[in-house]
Structures are given as structure tokens and as C-alpha cells.
Amino acid sequence: MTAAAQPTTAAGNQATRVHLVYPHRNRISAPDAIGRELGRRLEARYAVIYHDWSDRDLIRPEPGDVLIGHPNPDPNTVFRRSVQLDGWHRRLMMLPFNHRDLRQVAWTRSIVPECDLFLAITGPYWFDTLASSRCSHWQPKMIHLDLAIDRTDYPPLKTSFGRPGNRRIVYIGHTGRGKNTSYLSEIARLLPDTQFDWIGAGARDIPGLRPLGSVEFASQAGKALVAQFDILVTVGQADANPTTILEAMAWGLIPVCTPTSGYKSIPSIPNVPTDDAATAAAALRRLELLDESELVAMQSENWRLLDEHYNWDRFASQVIDAIESAESPPVRPISLARDLMFAYYDLTSPYGPIAQSPAGRLMSKLKRRWDRLRAALVGAAAARLPQRRR
């Protein structure tokens, strides 16, 4: 339990205590923003006790207590130790979800049945296709929870767009498996005259994109850099609900993504296919040539979506509904073949027991240090590169 995590509530003492297990440092980015913003709103109704997901406490529940949060892959951490105890009024798991890459979710296979509900932070694509997925047996327990941002943390930066045919595209993120950055390179090769940049860091390069390294978006320099771009593109193939889409919307950029980045069928967030670089490049080219008035209309619609739906009040209200609910359906039975498949992905995933062993954690630590050093070197080299001539 964090030092500042004493049971307090704006409404005074409450019968219900909520143990919130989620990162909650004073940062505007996820996951900390999720824990902090949700906790603030829960405090209006409950006595909230904060725990970080890596804490190793064991919470012994008192009558009426609620456990909610994000389990850690390490089985000796607070949520995973505490959820097994009897005496909880409600047990609620809340974490990002997609069903394409089972390595990302199979490690929770023994945790989901212990919980009353699974609040899945995910985009509509993943929830709409859940029934036909390999995770369909979890569906009775699952609640679709769209992510949110605070627009004051991401103020409008884009006051005008570049001239048609002279607009800049940016990818913001890392090079992890689910981000599908090799496909991004294919698209960039088909747009040789387009300024295509990359903000972020990763274990590998993204050929065709100019690397700018990591950027602090809260700084004036970071804001000035973002304002130079017109379009954000992300082409994840197993990406739950990336906040970069919402951040770009708030800044005023036009976000473009694959449906498997979570968002689909939203006209002001155009989709590109997951496996057709020529069609994706053509869609981006159309946006580059679109009349500015049409981009402004898309920008305004995205701001409306942020105000009306992708906000923390709506997010918290869904969580409160789950706390107040009496629902606790069982998961559906599964075949031995599916059970063995989940066991395999659990065992071999970066969140599984091998990766979470002392030797596995040491290797991960060394790899992270190397990735940070490499990203710093890439950023320093990028700073010396000239701007691409048009």
C-alpha cells in the first residue's frame, strides 16, 4: 500500500472500502492516469485504499470490502495473492484486452474465474468479435470499458493543417510485436514524398520512418513538435485500445488506424486494412489531399467524441456500476484442447512463469537497459539528421 493510500473519501466515512490495485503516479499517461483518475472519482462514494500493481502485500478483506484492479504477471503480487482469499464483497479485474495475441492475456486464465467481473479496457473491434474468438468462454464475465483521457492534459495544438499534398504523418509508440511496425514500413515505402516520422523507442528500427526518439509531450518543445504533424497513424494487429489515438484526437491531429488497433467504424477515425499496404497508403494519400475544411470537420467530431464518451466520468461510472452490481456469472466450460492451448501460451508468454522467474526477470531487465541505451543513441543520431526535402 502506498504511503498516501489511507482510506479517505470526499463523502466522509463509507461502509464500502475499495482496494484499488493500479499504477497511480502523478503522470498524465496510462497506466498511471487510469488509476489516479478512477481513484479520484471513486473517492466520492467509497473509502479508497490505493495499491500499486507490483506491491507484495496481502489484503485481508473486511466485510463489504471490494478488490478491483490490474493483476501483475508476478504471482506473488498484491492482486493475485489477495483475490484468492474469501470474504470479498466484490472481486473485479480490470486490464487491457485483445484476443488475437493470446500471449498478452493467457496468463490471466487462472485469475478470471476468481473474479466476479472482468472489466476489459479495449476497443469496440475486440469486444464485437469476442463471441467468435478463442476467449469466448470469458464473455459472460466481461464488460467493455473504453479508455479515456483528460482533455486538459492534452490541449488542442493543431490550429491549421498543412497544404494538400504537403502534410506530415507521425507514428507514436514502440516496436513491440502487437504494433505491427514492419507493415508501417511497407506503407511508408509507398509514400516516398511524404514526411513520415516516428516518436518513441523500440528494440528495432522502423525503416522508412525518421526516428525522433522519445518526447515529453507535456513540455513546450514536445507540444511544438506535435503541432507540426497533421495525421497520426498506427497499424497494430493486436492492440487493445491505444491511448495515442485519443491523445491525437485531443491535440487535433487526424488519427488513422487498423481495426485491430481497437477502434473501428468511426468515420472521424479512418480505418486502413491490416494486410494491404497499397490500400492503406492510398487512404493516407487521400487524407493528404483532402480539403482542409473536411479535416477540420473530422477534428471537431473527434473533440465531441472525447467530450461525450472518451472521458473519465463515463469510465468511472461503468466501474461503479460493476461495484454496485450483484453479477458474478461463471465462465463457460472449454474443451481440453483449448485449455491446453491457453496453458501453452501462458507458459511461453513474456508474462508467464518462465519469463517471471528470477532468471527471466534478469534477462528482461538487461534487455530494457539495452533498449533505453539504443533509443537514446537513435534519438541523438536523429537530431543530427536534416529535414527531408520535398
C-alpha positions, 0 to 999 in steps of 0.5 A: 500500500502506498504511503498516501493510500489511507482510506479517505473519501470526499463523502466522509466515512463509507461502509464500502472500502475499495482496494484499488490495485493500479499504477497511480503516479502523478503522470498524465499517461496510462497506466498511471492516469487510469488509476489516479483518475478512477481513484479520484472519482471513486473517492466520492462514494467509497473509502479508497485504499490505493495499491500499486500493481507490483506491491507484495502485500496481502489484503485481508478483506473486511466485510463489504470490502471490494478488490478491483484492479490490474493483476501483475504477471508476478504471482506473488503480487498484491492482486493475485495473492489477495483475490484468492482469499474469501470474504470479498464483497466484490472481486473485479479485474480490470486490464487491457484486452485483445484476443488475437495475441493470446500471449498478452492475456493467457496468463490471466486464465487462472485469475478470471474465474476468481473474479466476479467481473472482468472489466476489459479496457479495449476497443469496440473491434475486440469486444464485437468479435469476442463471441467468435474468438478463442476467449469466448468462454470469458464473455459472460464475465466481461464488460467493455470499458473504453479508455479515456483521457483528460482533455486538459492534459492534452490541449488542442495544438493543431490550429491549421493543417498543412497544404494538400499534398504537403502534410506530415504523418507521425507514428507514436509508440514502440516496436513491440510485436502487437504494433505491427511496425514492419507493415508501417514500413511497407506503407511508408515505402509507398509514400516516398514524398511524404514526411513520415516520422516516428516518436518513441523507442523500440528494440528495432528500427522502423525503416522508412520512418525518421526516428525522433526518439522519445518526447515529453509531450507535456513540455513546450518543445514536445507540444511544438513538435506535435503541432507540426504533424497533421495525421497520426497513424498506427497499424497494430494487429493486436492492440487493445485500445491505444491511448495515442489515438485519443491523445491525437484526437485531443491535440487535433491531429487526424488519427488513422488506424487498423481495426485491430488497433481497437477502434473501428467504424468511426468515420472521424477515425479512418480505418486502413486494412491490416494486410494491404499496404497499397490500400492503406497508403492510398487512404493516407494519400487521400487524407493528404489531399483532402480539403482542409475544411473536411479535416477540420470537420473530422477534428471537431467530431473527434473533440465531441467524441472525447467530450461525450464518451472518451472521458473519465466520468463515463469510465468511472461510472461503468466501474461503479456500476460493476461495484454496485452490481450483484453479477458474478456469472461463471465462465463457460466450460472449454474443451481440453484442447483449448485449455491446453492451448491457453496453458501453452501460451501462458507458459511461453508468454513474456508474462508467464512463469518462465519469463517471471522467474528470477532468471527471466526477470534478469534477462528482461531487465538487461534487455530494457537497459539495452533498449533505453541505451539504443533509443537514446543513441537513435534519438541523438543520431536523429537530431543530427539528421536534416529535414527531408526535402520535398 
